[in-house]
Amino acid sequence: MTILSEEIKNKYELVVGLEVHAQLSTLSKAFSSDSAAFGADPNENISVVSLGHPGTLPNINKRMVEYAVKMGLACNCTINLNNTFARKNYFYADLPKGYQITQDQAPICLGGQVTIRLSDGTQKNLAIHHIHMEEDAGKSMHDQHHADSLIDLNRAGVPLIEIVSEPDMRSSEEAGLYLTEMRKLLRYLDICDGNMEEGSMRCDANISVRLKGQTEFGNRCEVKNMNSIRNVQRAIEHEFERQVGILRKGGHIEQNTLNFNADTGETSVLRSKEMANDYRYFPEPDLQPLFLTNEYVNKIRKSLPALPNELYEKYTTQLGLPEYDASVITADKEVAMYFEELVTHTDNYKAASNWLMGSVKSYLNENGISITQFGIKPANLAAMIALVDSGKINNSLAAQKLFPAMLVEPGKSPEQLAKQLNLLINADADDVYQFINEAIAKFPDKVIEYQKGKKGVLGLFMGEIMKSSKGRIDPQKTNQLLIKELESK
């Protein structure tokens, strides 16, 4: 494929809409009592209902409905109180009934939007068209046998919500941020683990291009079933170049369904428009319409946890943290919940943020664990911050000596450990002056340099003092006393 110049690309506008499928973390399937657990042996979590045997009847999973409403409220949608289900008919080996129960004319959530923050600092609201409930299909495996494809129907009937955006995205960056925001919301609500590699969150991208200034959309291509946010972005970038290249040569964009090859970074035709499925939707005869009440929706609304954007605003406005800190902390629900408890024990919010993003995160990354497995409780981390703030220990000793000791003995208080390790600052002025005078005596030539105006040598004296005192001094106060002593010479 010809690589296009920036001048040519700048004449065209990318238009992207995303369909996100989120597998809901319910115990049972959408319309049967079969287990929805991931990781069972093939075809273990099945029954006559999920296999579509004649005479079996579906039942709505109440938890699926609750989770769909939660996501709708988190995305600022209007909740549809009068829901119906439909049959989406198509034949495929991993669809045991020959149809999928879904929502068509009356989805549970309408409209809505999510806010993303771009790398240049601007915010953009991306609109949602609707969210609907449906059941998943099974899984075809083409690499388990030399001649045959194998079918695992454990996933058949697992509840999904499909979140359909408006074609509001104009770059792969916006698409990536939208998906990141969706995954955060799913995880904060605890309704889906958002694991794209395991398929519990999947994404289809509808991609088209048009000349800048045009209002009419171009023909779109749909790229199916991508398993990472980065791959979605790569597919969008490839399609933009491919479609612009075709249009530049006077060609026509065929409205095809495409597959994305993660190894090559290219797309290929999965189905042409002529081969597109006619799903022949019709109302599901075995399910009554589902009527919700405002009381039901309001009860769910009141149960919602603090969501990422809400916490972001709180951290940047009420707590005065930089936007970067707020973004890092709110990126992970468990980290945000740890920080929420941490700031109930300290009002030094910036120090709390620094410790969490610095030493704590480094420790978690090095050991490959999540913060839920972290041994130091928020109250103890706050107590260590208080020791530093009160001048009883300096920050470098806290990071290099006290924090590692707390990891080994998380049950002990920071002050106990600091005393045990002899880390508390020596407040005796006589001792501090002794360290200062020893350093001055050791470098008489540097004293002369200082008196001639070379202030940079202060660092040398402070380094010597810190070394001889083993760090058990207040650097700021000692620095002031050192200057006073040098200037009196």
Sequence and secondary structure as in RCSB ss.txt:
>XXXX:A:sequence
MTILSEEIKNKYELVVGLEVHAQLSTLSKAFSSDSAAFGADPNENISVVSLGHPGTLPNINKRMVEYAVKMGLAC
NCTINLNNTFARKNYFYADLPKGYQITQDQAPICLGGQVTIRLSDGTQKNLAIHHIHMEEDAGKSMHDQHHADSL
IDLNRAGVPLIEIVSEPDMRSSEEAGLYLTEMRKLLRYLDICDGNMEEGSMRCDANISVRLKGQTEFGNRCEVKN
MNSIRNVQRAIEHEFERQVGILRKGGHIEQNTLNFNADTGETSVLRSKEMANDYRYFPEPDLQPLFLTNEYVNKI
RKSLPALPNELYEKYTTQLGLPEYDASVITADKEVAMYFEELVTHTDNYKAASNWLMGSVKSYLNENGISITQFG
IKPANLAAMIALVDSGKINNSLAAQKLFPAMLVEPGKSPEQLAKQLNLLINADADDVYQFINEAIAKFPDKVIEY
QKGKKGVLGLFMGEIMKSSKGRIDPQKTNQLLIKELESK
>XXXX:A:secstr
     HHHHTTEEEEEEEEEEEE   SB SSSSSB  SS  TT S  TTTTT TT      HHHHHHHHHHHHHT
T EE SEE  EEEE   TT TTSEEEE SSS SEE  EEEEE TTS EEEEEEEEEEEEE   EEESSSSSS  E
EE TTTT EEEEEEE S B SHHHHHHHHHHHHHHHHHTTS    TTTTSEEEEEEEEEEETT  S    EEEEE
E SHHHHHHHHHHHHHHHHHHHHTT      EEEEETTTTEEEEEE GGG      EE TTS  EE  HHHHHHH
HHH    HHHHHHIIIIIS   HHHHHHHHTSHHHHHHHHHHTTT S HHHHHHHIIIIIHHHHHHHT  GGG S
S HHHHHHHHHHHHTTSS HHHIIIIIHHHHHH TTS HHHHHHHTT S    HHHHHHHHHHHHHH HHHHHHH
HTT GGGHHHHHHHHHHHHTT S HHHHHHHHHHHHHT 
